[in-house]
Amino acid sequence: MNNIVSDIRKKQDEIIMMINSTFDKIIRDVSSLEQNSPREEEQYEIIYPITNVSGFKGTKVIAVILNNDRIKAPTWKTVVKIVLSEVIKDEDKKRRLYALREKILGRNRTRLSAVSDDMRSPLKLDEDLYIETHYDTEALMDLLLKILNDINYDYSQIKIVIKN
């Protein structure tokens, strides 16, 4: 009988050690997750300044951060629309933007125009103001930055959120 009780005590100790080590591992794993895990939305995205033009090529845009507001942008064309819509809110910048019409030229067509007739993929920004958007990501973002530079718009706080 003593032998059976001894075996039971031995098994009890083994089970208690196994349970304790399992719980210790679970606690370590949870602690590690809490310390190292970013928010869910940050796990699959990277935020860059708008000037990272060559880094955007071949990436998927998620949003634009403008004036600390996060605005969803499913396409690069939408990014241009969001940024230039914000520019148009300032009357002085709007006037400068209108003054650029027919002055920013591409090889075959005007890139910023009062009419959309000669454009392959026009995006209407305002009444009598269209931008050509039939470009790859890098060329489209270069065009956007050129326009922002030409009208002296401070774009240092504009961030682009891309899929990681």
N, C-alpha and C positions, 0 to 999 in steps of 0.2 A: 504494500500500500504506500509506503514511504517513497518508493521508487516512482510510482505514478504521480504522486503529488509533486515530487521534484521535477519530473518531466513537464507537468502542467505549469509550474512556476517558470521553468526555462522558456517554454513557448510563450508564456505571458510576457516575459521580459523582451523576447524577440519581437513580438507584435507591438509592444509599447515603443521600442526603439525604431521600428519601421514607421509607425505612425508619427513619431516625433521628427524623424528625418524628412518624411514627406511634407509635413507642415512647415518645417524649416525651409525646405526648398520652395514651397509655394510663397512663403513670406519674402524670401530673397527675390523671387521673380516679380512679385507685385511691387516691391520697393524699387527694383530696377526700372520697371515700366513707369512708375510715377516720376522718377528723376529724369529719365531720358526721353520720354515720349512727348513729342510736340502735339499741339492740337490736331485734331483729325484733318482739318482743311490744310494745315501746313505740311502734312506728310506727303502730299502729292503736288505741291506747288513751290515755285521760286519767284521771288519778287525782285525785279530789276528796275533801274532807272530807265526812262524812255530813250536815253542816249545809247543804250546797249544794242544798237541796230543790227550789227552782224550776228549777235548772239540770239536774235529772234528767229533767224532763218531756220526753217524746218521744225518750228515749235508750234504748239497749240496754245493760243491765248485763252485765258479764263476771265480776267477782269482788268479794269483800269482803276488805279487809286488816284483820285483827283480831289484836292482840298480835303484830305483825310476821309473821303467818302469812297467806298468800294462799289464800283458800278460793273455789273456783269457785261462781258464783251465776248460773245462766242466766235467772232471773226476779227481779223485785222482791219477790215473795212469798218467794222463797228468801232474799233479803237479810234480811227481817224474821225469818225462822226462824233463820238463823245468828246474828244479833245477840241475839235474845231467848234462844236456847239458851245463849249465853255468859253472859247475865245470870243465868239460872236456876242456873248452877253456884255462884254466891255465895249462901249460905243466907239472909243478911240481905236481899239484893236480891230473892230468890225470895219471901220472906215479904211484902215490900212489894208485889211484883207481884200476889201472891194477894189482898192487901188492896184492890187497885184493881178487882177484879172487880165488875161491875155498877155501877161508879161513873163509868166513861167511857162516855158515851152519845152516840149519833148521833141523827139526826132520826127514824129509824124503828126502830132496833134498838141493842142494846148492842154496844159495840165490843170490849170485853174481858169475858169471861164464864166462868162455871163450866160452862155447857152450850152446845152448839152449835145447839140446836133453832131459835132465831129468827134464826140467821145465814144469809146467802145464800151466802157462801163462807168457811166457818170453817177456820182453821188451828190444829191441835192443837199446843200448846206443851209441855204437861205434863198429868199427870192432873188433871182438873177445871179446865183452863185453856185457853181458846180465844180467838183474836183474829179479828175480821172483816177479811177481806182484799179484799172486793169494792169496791175503790176504784181510782182512777187513781194513777199513780206519785207525783204530788205529794201527794195526800191520804194515801196509805199511808205515805209517808216522814214526813209531818207527824205522823201518828198515832204512829209509832215514836218520833220525837223527844219527843212529849208524854209518852209512857209513860216513856222514859228520864229525862226531867226530873222527872217525878212521883216516881220512886223514887230520885232523886239519883245516877244512874249517870253516871260520867265517860266520855263518848263522844268526847272530844277526839282520841283516837288512832285512831278507826275511820275508815277510808278506803274509798271506793267507786270501783271501776275500771269505767269505761264505754267503750263502743266509740266511737272517733273518727269 
